Amino acid sequence: MNNDTICALATANGVGALGIIRVSGNDALSVVQKSFPGKKLEKQKSHTIHYGYFMDGEEAIDEVMLSIFLAPKSFTTENSVEIAFHGSPHIGKRILETLTKNGARMAKAGEFTLRAFINGRIDLSQAEAIADVIASENEASRKVAINQLKGGITNEISILRTDLLNFVSLIELELDFAEEDVEFADRSALNGLLDKIELKLDSLIESFQYGNAIKNGTAVAIIGKPNAGKSTLLNALLKEERAIVSDIAGTTRDTIEEVLHIKGHAFRLIDTAGLRETQDKIEAIGVKKAKEKVENANILVYLADAATEDYSEDIEMIKSLQRDDLKLIICATKIDEVLPPKYEAVEDIFRNEITQEFDFIRISAVENQNIQDLKNELSSYVEQLKSQENNVVITNQRHFEALRKSLEATHKVKEAISFQISTELLAYELRNALEHLGEISGEVTNDEVLGNIFSKFCIGK
């Protein structure tokens, strides 16, 4: 890691009341000082704010406020300055150009956070949590990201890793005394620890389904025959005219995706083309896309027109789409057009034919009847994914893979003990488990992984 001084715009591009430019590095104060005459910045206390004009030679670029953060009490642990200026993109550009003339260079994506990680200010999972906080689009994802930023997952893993490290040390000691055939590590105590690690890893891995729903939203495919009311339902859920509604079957030719927030959770609603055999090439492509969307969905909301006389085609379609891991909600639509005897009979028809567990809701999107019941059912799906025992939720694919590999390595250690395999092999499997656990916090990492993680950050963070 270079100790050169970096600078970047920390606020969003575009016009605003204020903009902020960050400067960090050993020479941050002297770089800014060249354009901030009248006050000796190196003599100022940390966490102080100073008013003045930012200059380019003899020309005043803008009236600014400087915030000073002296090492090591800054985000990067380096000397840092934040320059607040009037939020003109042109002014920001001029200040950055001047800073580079003064000896700084433009920061790369995520370089401030990378320096915070390299300098020990945060661990790798906390660095990733910063990106998640910035990207959070709902209350649930914000809470999970903040918990991780506070060290949630690292705290869970570090205790287990420390205990395991103690056993590794004892096993390594046995290798040093191999000729004397001594056993320093209590195998039964090690087995007990491995059981404890397995339980924790299983719990964290299980939370990934909930975490993925929080971070990326739950995919909900709205499916049904043409003119079953899919687009009308989408509009009712979103409370806006997002999809074209028509009595003409086959109006929706492509998939329409919108995000709906319910009780702090995001749902990606996918309105699809009506499922039917068609000679229309464009509509046929839409039908194919609809089936593909169902394959990747978490929830299938199947709409059946309650006013129809024959549900056999609907039933066959549901059977062809159902999966064990797919939540199925069958909605009898246009229920306001149906008289009481049939109103009750529709559910029995589907119950008698569909063996997979499903929820049944009678709705009228036009009359807004029971739409809230559907929203509650969607929300309960996500809530049921959440483990009441685990406060830490895994939302990161990299963490999930590391946990899965750690669990596999833990199983192998237990097998090595049960089969009384050589101490050398046992030590190898223990190091494997330690390495995968260490990948989460960044205690074990490589430049390729770091480059991949921080390249996804915005510049200025």
Secondary structure, DSSP 8 states (H G I E B T S, - for coil): -----EEEE-S-SS--SEEEEEEESTTHHHHHHTT-TTS-GGGS-TTEEEEEEEEETTEEEEEEEEEEE-TTSSSSSS-EEEEEEES-HHHHHHHHHHHHHTT-EE--TTHHHHHHHHTTSS-HHHHHHHHHHHH--SHHHHHHHHHHHTTHHHHHHHHHHHHHHHHHHHHHHHHHTGGGT---S-HHHHHHHHHHHHHHHHHHHHHHHHHHHHHH-EEEEEEESTTSSHHHHHHHHHTS--S---SSTT---S-EEEEEEETTEEEEEEE----S--S-HHHHHHHHHHHHHHHT-SEEEEEEETT-S--HHHHHHHHHH--TTSEEEEEEE-GGGS-HHHHHHHHHHHHHH--S--EEEE-BTTTTBSHHHHHHHHHHHHHHHS-SS-S-----HHHHHHHHHHHHHHHHHHHHHHTT--HHHHHHHHHHHHHHHHHHHTSS--HHHHHHHHTTS-TT-
